[in-house]
Amino acid sequence: MSSAAMELNLNAVLPELVMVVAAAVVMLVDILNRGGRSVTRPFLPWVALAGVAVTAGVSIWLLGEPVSIFQGMLITDGRSLALNLVTLTGAALAILLSIRYIPAVNNQTGEYYALILLITSGMMVMGAALDLMVVFLGLEIFSMGLYILAGLKRSDLRSNEAAMKYFLLGAFASAFFVYGVAFVYGATGSTQFDAIAAAQAAGTADLSFLYVGIALLIAGFGFKVSLVPFHMWTPDVYQGAPTPVTAFMSIGTKAGAFAAFYRFFVTGVPDAQPVWGWALAILAVLTMTLGNLAALRQTSLKRLLAYSSIAHAGYILVGLATATPAAIDGALYYLISYAFMNMGAFAIVILLERQGEMDALSNRLAGLSKTHPQLALVMSVFMFSLAGVPPFAGFFAKFFVFAAAVEGGWSWLAAIAMLNSAIGAYYYLRIVVSMYFDEPTAETLTESPNYSLPITVTLGIAAVFTIALGVLPSLWTNLVETGVMGTLALR
C-alpha cells in the first residue's frame, strides 16, 4: 500500500460524513419537537431534503477534484460519486413521496427520515469501499435500517411479515457474505481489493479458497439486488412495505450493491474474470427470464414492479459480467435512468392506493385516460421507458449495456437480454393499453387519486428526467466523464 493511499484524506469520506451529520440534525429537530412544540414537525422532511441536497452538492463538487483515498479503505472517484448521485436521487424522491404518506402509517416521522439518511450513507459507503470489511459495514448499515422500515406499519400483518422475511433471509445473506470474506482472506491474506489482486497476479493466492469465497460473495450480493435464485424475499417485501420505502429500496439497494459488486470483481479479482464472468452471465440470464415471466402473471402493481425490478437487475448484471469500461459506464447510466422511471411508477401506485392498503391492483388503471388523462400520460412515459421504447431513458440504458456486451464478445448474452426485453415490453405496454382502450370500472369512476404537492413534484421531476436523459444522454455522461477518466487512470 502506497503512502498516498494511507493518507487521512477526508475528501474521500466527505459525502458520507455530510449525510450522517444531516441524519443527526433530523433527530435533533425531532427531539426539539417533543414536549408539545409540534410546530417543528412539518420541517422534518425538508431538513432531510436539505441534507440530501448538500450531500449531492458536495458529490458534484468532488467530481472536479483529484481522486481521494481514505486509508486504503474508501475512494472518491468518478464512479463512486456518480453512484452517490443515484442513491441521493432515490432518497430525495422517497422523502417527497413520504411527506403525506408516512404520518398516516407511523407517527415516528423523525426516526423515519433519519433512517432514510443513514441507509443512504450505508449505500454510499458500499459504492466507495476498497476493502471487503468496509463493504460489509456499509451493507449492514443500510440493511438494518431497511429491516425496520419494511415493518414500519406495525398494525399491518403484511408489513410485519415483510420485515420478518427480509430480516431472516438478510441474516442468511450476511452470513454467506462473511464466510465469503473469510475464504478470500484465507486465499490472499488480505481483505483490501488491491492486495487481493496483487496476490492473484503474483500467483500466491490459493485459487480453490478464492473461488469458494467469490461464490459466497456472489450469494451475499445477489440477495441484496434480487438475483435469481436469491430473489425469494422481493415480491412479499415490496408488497408489504410502505410504498415510499419500497420505491427507495428498489433503487438504493441496486446502486449500493452493484457498486460494491463492480468494485470487488473488476478491481479485486480481475484475473478471475473468465470464471466469475460466466457465473454472472448465467445469473443474469436466470434473473432476467424469471423476473419477466413471473411479472406476466401479476395483478398487484407492487408485485409486478417487484418482478420488474428483478428483471432489471438481470439487465444491469449483463454490464457487470462483460466488465469492460463501456459496460460499467452503461450500467451507471442504467441505474440513474431506472431511479427516475421506477420512482415515478411507484408514485402512481401511491396515488391509486386506497387509504391503508399499501398496494393497488392493475384494474385500477383501466380507462385511466378517460378519468385522469394527465396521470395516464405520465404513467405511459414511465411504462414506455421501463419497456425500453425510444426516445426515453430506458431505451438508451439498455442500448448502452447491450452494445457494450456485444463489443466485449458476449453477443449471445446481449441477444438473450434483448429477447427478455421484448417479453418485458408486453406487460408494460399492457398497462398502457388498459389505460387507453379499456373502459373505467365502477370503482375508478367514483374514486379520485389523492394528489398532493410533493407527489405532483415527484412525478414532474421523474417524468422530466426520464424524457431528458433519453433525448440528451449527455446530461449524465458529461457530468461524470472527468471523474470516470480519473478512475480509469488508476487501473
C-alpha positions as CSV (number, residue, x, y, z in Angstrom):
1,M,0.0,0.0,0.0
2,S,1.5,3.3,-1.0
3,S,1.9,6.2,1.4
4,A,-0.5,8.2,-0.6
5,A,-3.2,5.6,-0.2
6,M,-2.7,5.6,3.6
7,E,-3.2,9.4,3.9
8,L,-6.0,10.6,6.2
9,N,-7.9,12.3,3.3
10,L,-11.3,13.5,4.5
11,N,-12.4,14.3,1.0
12,A,-12.8,10.6,0.4
13,V,-15.4,10.3,3.2
14,L,-16.9,13.8,3.0
15,P,-20.2,12.9,1.3
16,E,-20.9,10.2,3.8
17,L,-19.9,12.4,6.7
18,V,-22.3,15.1,5.5
19,M,-25.1,12.6,5.3
20,V,-24.5,11.3,8.8
21,V,-24.5,14.9,10.1
22,A,-27.8,15.5,8.3
23,A,-29.3,12.5,10.0
24,A,-28.2,13.7,13.4
25,V,-29.7,17.2,12.6
26,V,-33.0,15.5,11.7
27,M,-33.0,13.6,15.0
28,L,-32.2,16.8,16.9
29,V,-35.1,18.7,15.3
30,D,-37.4,15.8,16.2
31,I,-36.2,15.9,19.8
32,L,-36.9,19.6,19.9
33,N,-40.5,18.8,18.8
34,R,-41.1,16.7,21.9
35,G,-42.9,18.4,24.8
36,G,-45.7,20.0,22.7
37,R,-43.8,22.1,20.3
38,S,-45.3,20.4,17.3
39,V,-44.6,23.4,15.0
40,T,-41.2,21.9,14.2
41,R,-42.5,18.5,13.0
42,P,-43.5,19.7,9.5
43,F,-40.0,20.8,8.9
44,L,-38.5,17.3,9.3
45,P,-38.8,16.1,5.7
46,W,-37.4,19.5,4.5
47,V,-34.5,19.2,6.8
48,A,-33.8,15.7,5.4
49,L,-34.1,17.0,1.9
50,A,-31.7,19.8,2.7
51,G,-29.2,17.2,3.9
52,V,-29.6,15.2,0.7
53,A,-29.2,18.4,-1.4
54,V,-26.0,19.4,0.4
55,T,-24.6,15.9,0.1
56,A,-25.4,16.0,-3.7
57,G,-23.7,19.4,-4.0
58,V,-20.6,18.0,-2.2
59,S,-20.5,15.0,-4.5
60,I,-20.8,17.2,-7.7
61,W,-18.0,19.4,-6.4
62,L,-15.8,16.4,-5.7
63,L,-16.2,15.3,-9.3
64,G,-13.9,18.1,-10.4
65,E,-11.3,17.3,-7.6
66,P,-8.5,14.7,-7.7
67,V,-9.3,11.2,-6.7
68,S,-9.1,10.8,-3.0
69,I,-8.4,7.6,-0.9
70,F,-9.0,7.3,2.8
71,Q,-6.5,4.9,4.5
72,G,-6.8,2.4,1.6
73,M,-10.4,1.7,2.7
74,L,-12.6,4.2,0.7
75,I,-12.1,6.0,-2.6
76,T,-13.8,9.1,-4.0
77,D,-13.7,8.8,-7.8
78,G,-16.0,9.4,-10.7
79,R,-17.9,6.2,-10.4
80,S,-18.4,6.3,-6.6
81,L,-19.6,9.9,-6.9
82,A,-21.9,9.0,-9.8
83,L,-23.4,6.2,-7.6
84,N,-23.8,8.7,-4.8
85,L,-26.0,10.8,-7.1
86,V,-28.1,7.7,-7.9
87,T,-28.7,6.9,-4.3
88,L,-29.3,10.5,-3.3
89,T,-31.8,10.8,-6.2
90,G,-33.7,7.8,-4.7
91,A,-33.5,9.2,-1.2
92,A,-34.8,12.7,-2.3
93,L,-37.7,11.4,-4.2
94,A,-38.6,8.9,-1.5
95,I,-38.7,11.7,1.1
96,L,-41.0,13.7,-1.2
97,L,-43.3,10.7,-1.5
98,S,-43.3,10.2,2.3
99,I,-44.4,13.7,3.4
100,R,-48.1,12.8,3.3
101,Y,-47.8,9.1,3.3
102,I,-45.7,8.2,6.3
103,P,-47.6,10.1,9.1
104,A,-50.7,8.0,8.3
105,V,-48.6,4.8,8.7
106,N,-46.5,5.7,11.8
107,N,-46.2,8.9,13.8
108,Q,-42.4,8.4,14.4
109,T,-41.5,10.5,11.4
110,G,-38.2,11.8,12.9
111,E,-36.9,8.3,13.2
112,Y,-38.1,7.5,9.7
113,Y,-36.3,10.4,7.9
114,A,-33.2,9.8,10.0
115,L,-33.1,6.2,8.9
116,I,-33.6,7.2,5.3
117,L,-30.5,9.3,5.5
118,L,-28.4,6.7,7.4
119,I,-29.5,4.0,5.0
120,T,-28.3,6.2,2.2
121,S,-25.0,6.8,3.9
122,G,-24.5,3.0,4.1
123,M,-25.3,2.6,0.4
124,M,-22.7,5.4,-0.4
125,V,-20.1,3.6,1.7
126,M,-20.6,0.4,-0.3
127,G,-20.0,2.4,-3.6
128,A,-16.8,3.8,-2.3
129,A,-15.3,0.8,-0.5
130,L,-11.9,-0.6,-1.3
131,D,-12.0,-3.3,1.4
132,L,-14.4,-6.2,2.0
133,M,-14.8,-5.3,5.7
134,V,-15.9,-1.8,4.7
135,V,-18.3,-3.2,2.2
136,F,-19.8,-5.4,5.0
137,L,-20.1,-2.3,7.2
138,G,-22.0,-0.4,4.6
139,L,-24.1,-3.5,3.8
140,E,-25.2,-3.9,7.4
141,I,-25.8,-0.1,7.9
142,F,-28.4,0.0,5.1
143,S,-29.8,-3.5,5.7
144,M,-30.6,-2.8,9.4
145,G,-32.4,0.4,8.5
146,L,-34.4,-1.3,5.7
147,Y,-35.5,-4.1,8.1
148,I,-37.0,-1.5,10.3
149,L,-38.7,0.5,7.6
150,A,-40.2,-2.6,5.9
151,G,-42.2,-3.2,9.1
152,L,-43.0,0.4,9.7
153,K,-46.7,-0.2,9.8
154,R,-46.8,-2.3,12.9
155,S,-50.5,-2.8,12.9
156,D,-50.5,-4.5,9.4
157,L,-49.7,-8.2,9.2
158,R,-48.3,-8.0,5.7
159,S,-45.9,-5.3,6.8
160,N,-44.8,-7.5,9.8
161,E,-44.4,-10.4,7.5
162,A,-42.3,-8.4,5.1
163,A,-40.0,-7.2,7.8
164,M,-39.6,-10.7,9.3
165,K,-38.9,-12.3,5.9
166,Y,-36.4,-9.6,5.0
167,F,-34.6,-9.8,8.3
168,L,-34.3,-13.6,8.4
169,L,-33.2,-14.0,4.7
170,G,-31.0,-11.0,5.1
171,A,-29.3,-12.6,8.1
172,F,-28.6,-15.7,6.0
173,A,-27.2,-13.5,3.1
174,S,-25.0,-11.6,5.6
175,A,-23.6,-15.0,6.8
176,F,-22.8,-16.0,3.3
177,F,-21.0,-12.7,2.7
178,V,-18.9,-13.0,5.9
179,Y,-18.0,-16.6,5.1
180,G,-17.0,-15.4,1.6
181,V,-14.8,-12.7,3.1
182,A,-13.2,-15.3,5.3
183,F,-12.4,-17.5,2.3
184,V,-11.0,-14.6,0.3
185,Y,-8.8,-13.6,3.3
186,G,-7.6,-17.2,3.7
187,A,-6.7,-17.3,0.0
188,T,-4.9,-14.0,-0.3
189,G,-4.1,-12.8,3.2
190,S,-6.0,-9.5,2.9
191,T,-9.4,-8.1,2.5
192,Q,-8.3,-5.0,0.6
193,F,-9.0,-5.1,-3.1
194,D,-5.6,-4.1,-4.4
195,A,-3.8,-6.6,-2.1
196,I,-6.2,-9.4,-3.3
197,A,-5.5,-8.5,-6.9
198,A,-1.7,-8.4,-6.2
199,A,-1.8,-11.8,-4.6
200,Q,-3.6,-13.4,-7.5
201,A,-1.3,-11.7,-10.0
202,A,1.8,-12.9,-8.2
203,G,0.4,-16.5,-8.1
204,T,0.4,-16.7,-4.3
205,A,-3.4,-16.9,-3.9
206,D,-5.0,-20.2,-3.1
207,L,-7.4,-20.4,-6.0
208,S,-9.6,-23.1,-4.5
209,F,-10.3,-20.9,-1.5
210,L,-10.6,-17.8,-3.6
211,Y,-13.2,-19.3,-5.9
212,V,-15.3,-20.6,-3.0
213,G,-15.1,-17.1,-1.5
214,I,-16.2,-15.5,-4.7
215,A,-19.2,-17.8,-4.9
216,L,-20.2,-17.0,-1.4
217,L,-19.8,-13.2,-2.0
218,I,-22.0,-13.5,-5.2
219,A,-24.7,-15.1,-3.0
220,G,-24.4,-12.3,-0.5
221,F,-24.5,-9.6,-3.1
222,G,-27.2,-11.4,-5.1
223,F,-29.6,-11.3,-2.2
224,K,-29.4,-7.5,-2.0
225,V,-30.0,-6.9,-5.7
226,S,-32.6,-9.7,-6.0
227,L,-30.7,-12.0,-8.4
228,V,-32.3,-15.4,-9.0
229,P,-32.2,-17.7,-7.0
230,F,-31.7,-15.2,-4.2
231,H,-34.9,-13.2,-5.0
232,M,-37.5,-15.0,-2.9
233,W,-38.0,-12.2,-0.5
234,T,-38.5,-9.5,-3.1
235,P,-42.3,-9.7,-4.0
236,D,-43.5,-10.1,-0.5
237,V,-41.3,-7.4,1.0
238,Y,-42.1,-5.0,-1.9
239,Q,-45.8,-5.6,-1.4
240,G,-45.8,-5.5,2.4
241,A,-43.6,-2.4,3.0
242,P,-44.9,1.1,2.8
243,T,-44.8,2.2,-0.8
244,P,-42.2,5.0,-0.4
245,V,-39.9,2.5,1.3
246,T,-40.4,0.0,-1.5
247,A,-39.6,2.7,-4.1
248,F,-36.4,3.7,-2.2
249,M,-35.4,0.1,-1.6
250,S,-35.8,-0.8,-5.3
251,I,-33.3,2.0,-6.3
252,G,-30.9,2.3,-3.4
253,T,-30.1,-1.4,-2.8
254,K,-29.3,-1.8,-6.5
255,A,-27.0,1.2,-6.6
256,G,-25.1,0.3,-3.4
257,A,-24.8,-3.4,-4.0
258,F,-24.0,-3.2,-7.7
259,A,-21.3,-0.6,-6.9
260,A,-19.6,-3.0,-4.5
261,F,-20.2,-5.8,-7.0
262,Y,-18.3,-3.8,-9.7
263,R,-15.5,-2.6,-7.4
264,F,-14.7,-6.0,-5.9
265,F,-14.8,-8.1,-9.1
266,V,-13.2,-5.6,-11.5
267,T,-10.6,-4.2,-9.1
268,G,-10.1,-7.0,-6.6
269,V,-10.2,-10.2,-8.7
270,P,-9.8,-9.1,-12.4
271,D,-7.6,-12.2,-13.2
272,A,-10.5,-14.5,-12.3
273,Q,-12.9,-12.8,-14.8
274,P,-13.0,-15.8,-17.1
275,V,-14.6,-17.7,-14.1
276,W,-16.8,-15.1,-12.4
277,G,-17.8,-13.5,-15.8
278,W,-19.5,-16.7,-16.8
279,A,-21.1,-17.1,-13.4
280,L,-22.6,-13.6,-13.5
281,A,-23.7,-14.1,-17.1
282,I,-25.7,-17.3,-16.1
283,L,-27.2,-15.5,-13.2
284,A,-28.1,-12.6,-15.5
285,V,-30.0,-14.9,-17.8
286,L,-31.8,-16.6,-15.0
287,T,-32.7,-13.3,-13.3
288,M,-34.0,-11.6,-16.5
289,T,-36.0,-14.6,-17.6
290,L,-37.7,-15.5,-14.3
291,G,-38.4,-11.8,-13.4
292,N,-40.1,-11.2,-16.7
293,L,-42.1,-14.4,-16.9
294,A,-43.3,-14.0,-13.3
295,A,-44.3,-10.4,-13.9
296,L,-46.6,-11.5,-16.7
297,R,-49.0,-13.1,-14.2
298,Q,-49.2,-10.3,-11.6
299,T,-52.4,-8.3,-10.8
300,S,-50.8,-6.4,-7.9
301,L,-48.9,-3.3,-9.2
302,K,-46.3,-3.6,-6.4
303,R,-45.7,-7.3,-7.1
304,L,-45.5,-6.5,-10.8
305,L,-42.9,-3.8,-10.2
306,A,-41.1,-6.2,-7.8
307,Y,-40.6,-8.8,-10.6
308,S,-39.8,-6.0,-13.0
309,S,-37.1,-4.9,-10.5
310,I,-35.7,-8.5,-10.6
311,A,-35.6,-8.4,-14.4
312,H,-33.8,-5.0,-14.5
313,A,-31.2,-6.4,-12.1
314,G,-30.5,-9.0,-14.7
315,Y,-30.1,-6.4,-17.4
316,I,-27.6,-4.4,-15.2
317,L,-25.7,-7.6,-14.4
318,V,-25.1,-8.0,-18.2
319,G,-22.8,-5.0,-17.9
320,L,-21.0,-6.3,-14.8
321,A,-20.5,-9.7,-16.5
322,T,-19.0,-8.0,-19.5
323,A,-16.7,-6.0,-17.2
324,T,-15.5,-3.6,-19.9
325,P,-15.2,0.2,-19.1
326,A,-18.0,0.9,-21.6
327,A,-20.3,-1.8,-20.0
328,I,-19.6,-0.4,-16.5
329,D,-20.5,3.1,-17.7
330,G,-23.6,1.8,-19.4
331,A,-24.6,0.1,-16.1
332,L,-24.1,3.5,-14.3
333,Y,-26.4,5.2,-16.9
334,Y,-28.9,2.4,-16.4
335,L,-29.0,2.9,-12.6
336,I,-29.7,6.7,-12.9
337,S,-32.4,6.1,-15.6
338,Y,-34.0,3.4,-13.5
339,A,-34.1,5.6,-10.5
340,F,-36.3,8.2,-12.2
341,M,-38.6,5.9,-14.1
342,N,-39.2,3.4,-11.3
343,M,-39.7,6.1,-8.7
344,G,-42.3,7.7,-11.0
345,A,-44.1,4.4,-11.4
346,F,-44.3,3.9,-7.6
347,A,-45.6,7.5,-7.2
348,I,-48.5,6.5,-9.4
349,V,-49.1,3.4,-7.3
350,I,-49.3,5.7,-4.2
351,L,-52.0,7.8,-6.0
352,L,-54.0,4.7,-6.8
353,E,-53.8,3.1,-3.4
354,R,-56.8,3.2,-1.1
355,Q,-56.2,4.5,2.4
356,G,-54.3,2.0,4.4
357,E,-54.0,-0.7,1.7
358,M,-50.3,-0.1,0.7
359,D,-51.0,-1.6,-2.7
360,A,-53.1,-1.2,-5.8
361,L,-54.4,-3.7,-8.3
362,S,-53.8,-3.3,-12.0
363,N,-57.5,-3.0,-12.8
364,R,-57.5,0.5,-11.2
365,L,-55.6,1.6,-14.2
366,A,-58.4,0.6,-16.6
367,G,-59.7,3.6,-18.5
368,L,-57.4,6.0,-16.6
369,S,-57.0,8.1,-19.7
370,K,-60.7,8.9,-19.6
371,T,-60.9,9.8,-15.9
372,H,-57.4,11.3,-15.3
373,P,-55.7,11.9,-18.7
374,Q,-52.7,13.7,-17.3
375,L,-52.0,10.8,-14.9
376,A,-52.3,8.3,-17.7
377,L,-49.9,10.3,-19.9
378,V,-47.3,10.4,-17.1
379,M,-47.7,6.7,-16.4
380,S,-47.3,5.9,-20.1
381,V,-43.9,7.7,-20.0
382,F,-42.7,5.5,-17.2
383,M,-44.0,2.3,-18.8
384,F,-42.5,3.1,-22.2
385,S,-39.2,3.9,-20.6
386,L,-39.2,0.7,-18.5
387,A,-40.0,-1.3,-21.7
388,G,-37.1,0.3,-23.5
389,V,-39.1,2.3,-26.1
390,P,-37.1,5.2,-27.7
391,P,-36.6,8.0,-27.1
392,F,-37.0,7.5,-23.4
393,A,-34.1,6.9,-20.9
394,G,-34.8,3.2,-20.6
395,F,-34.1,2.6,-24.3
396,F,-30.6,4.2,-24.1
397,A,-29.9,2.4,-20.8
398,K,-30.5,-1.0,-22.4
399,F,-28.7,0.1,-25.6
400,F,-25.5,1.1,-23.8
401,V,-25.4,-2.1,-21.8
402,F,-26.3,-4.5,-24.6
403,A,-24.0,-2.8,-27.1
404,A,-21.1,-3.0,-24.7
405,A,-21.8,-6.7,-24.2
406,V,-21.6,-7.2,-28.0
407,E,-18.4,-5.3,-28.2
408,G,-16.9,-7.3,-25.3
409,G,-17.6,-10.6,-27.1
410,W,-20.8,-11.5,-25.2
411,S,-23.2,-11.3,-28.2
412,W,-25.2,-14.4,-27.0
413,L,-25.8,-12.7,-23.7
414,A,-26.9,-9.5,-25.4
415,A,-29.3,-11.5,-27.6
416,I,-30.9,-13.2,-24.6
417,A,-31.2,-9.8,-22.9
418,M,-32.9,-8.3,-25.9
419,L,-35.3,-11.2,-26.1
420,N,-36.2,-10.7,-22.4
421,S,-36.6,-7.0,-23.0
422,A,-39.3,-7.9,-25.6
423,I,-41.1,-10.1,-23.1
424,G,-40.9,-7.3,-20.5
425,A,-42.3,-4.8,-23.0
426,Y,-45.5,-6.9,-23.2
427,Y,-46.6,-6.4,-19.6
428,Y,-45.5,-2.7,-19.5
429,L,-47.4,-2.0,-22.7
430,R,-50.4,-4.0,-21.5
431,I,-50.8,-1.3,-18.8
432,V,-50.7,1.4,-21.4
433,V,-53.3,-0.4,-23.5
434,S,-55.5,-0.8,-20.4
435,M,-55.3,2.9,-19.6
436,Y,-56.3,4.0,-23.1
437,F,-58.5,1.3,-24.5
438,D,-60.3,-0.3,-21.6
439,E,-63.4,1.2,-20.0
440,P,-63.2,2.6,-16.5
441,T,-64.6,0.3,-13.8
442,A,-67.3,1.5,-11.4
443,E,-64.6,1.9,-8.7
444,T,-62.3,4.0,-10.9
445,L,-65.2,6.3,-11.9
446,T,-66.0,7.0,-8.2
447,E,-62.5,7.1,-6.8
448,S,-60.2,10.1,-7.1
449,P,-56.4,9.9,-6.7
450,N,-55.2,11.6,-3.6
451,Y,-53.0,14.3,-5.2
452,S,-50.6,16.3,-3.1
453,L,-48.0,18.9,-4.0
454,P,-45.0,16.6,-3.0
455,I,-46.3,13.7,-5.1
456,T,-47.0,16.1,-8.0
457,V,-43.5,17.4,-7.8
458,T,-42.0,13.9,-7.7
459,L,-44.0,12.9,-10.8
460,G,-42.9,16.0,-12.6
461,I,-39.2,15.5,-11.7
462,A,-39.3,11.8,-12.6
463,A,-41.1,12.4,-15.9
464,V,-38.9,15.3,-17.0
465,F,-35.7,13.4,-16.3
466,T,-37.0,10.2,-17.8
467,I,-37.5,12.1,-21.1
468,A,-34.4,14.4,-20.8
469,L,-32.0,11.5,-20.1
470,G,-33.3,9.8,-23.2
471,V,-33.3,12.8,-25.5
472,L,-30.0,14.1,-24.1
473,P,-28.0,11.3,-22.5
474,S,-25.0,13.7,-22.3
475,L,-26.7,15.3,-19.3
476,W,-25.5,12.4,-17.3
477,T,-22.4,11.2,-19.3
478,N,-20.8,14.6,-19.4
479,L,-21.4,15.1,-15.6
480,V,-19.3,12.1,-14.7
481,E,-16.9,11.9,-17.7
482,T,-14.0,13.7,-16.0
483,G,-14.2,11.6,-12.8
484,V,-14.5,8.3,-14.8
485,M,-11.4,9.2,-16.7
486,G,-9.6,9.6,-13.4
487,T,-10.9,6.2,-12.3
488,L,-9.6,4.5,-15.5
489,A,-6.2,6.1,-14.9
490,L,-5.9,4.3,-11.6
491,R,-6.1,0.9,-13.2
